[in-house]
Amino acid sequence: MTTDLCGLTALVTGGASGIGLATAHLLAERGADVAVLDLDPSGAPAPLRGFTADVSDDRSVRLAVADAAEALGGIDILVNNAGIGAAGTVEDNPDEQWHRVLDVNVLGIVRTTRAALPHLRHSSHAVVVNTCSIAATAGLPQRALYSASKGAVLALTLAMAADHVREGIRVNCVNPGTVDTPWVGRLLDAADDPAAERAALNGRQPTGRLVTAEEVAAAIAYLASPAAAGTTGTALAVDGGMAGLRMRPEPEPEPKP
């Protein structure tokens, strides 16, 4: 395992489960001192440092970021991963749910980055990585609200990259496909036919399987590392080829004689 992050500090939101936890573990394995912000940080074991925060509450975020920065001795890497999902067409989700999802998925990034910027400005290796989604660039059925929030994350990433590049702060995002996380597991459990729904999700990615949280974490770690020092304003797809490939249907098997 490379130790290219030795001497660096990292803050990961939503870091107690799924992609966030996989990312926090990988950053720590590669040498970073890592703090996790989460509603329930108990899922992030040592050596990860856990701090309780609700990204939809500005005061909560500011206090947690300040505490994490003090414990770490600064912030070099910020991973904005906290987010929530939603299913439905544009007519299915009430206004309250729209406000809630946008508040967490978009304004959560705003609040955390805003609180972390004073610390990032003191770093000689300052980088922000946002967790976006394939939903930002591909029309997915039954994901109107979620897609709108992630489209905003993609645009926000590009704007942040432009705003802060001359301060020496890089900003990028990852665009995962469907990832085998607890949230996806809950969606599958709620389906009328979970096995058929899983097969459909597997089938829409050209690799024929869901992306793993560890694969997304590896992409985040790359963007956060010195190896990506020349990369900013970029969206890195980790989607099994879903965004760019147009596969022909597999041929029907030859009938047995």
Secondary structure, 3 states (H helix, E strand, C coil): CCCCCCCCEEEEECCCCHHHHHHHHHHHHCCCEEEEEECCHHHCCCCCEEEECCCCCHHHHHHHHHHHHHHHCCCCEEEECCCCCCCECCCCCCHHHHHHHHHHHCHHHHHHHHHHHHHHCCCCCEEEEEECCHHHCCCCCCEHHHHHHHHHHHHHHHHHHHHHHHHCEEEEEEEECCECCHHHHHHHHHCCCHHHHHHHHHHCCCCCCCECHHHHHHHHHHHHCHHHCCCCCCEEEECCCCCCCCCCCCCCCCCCC
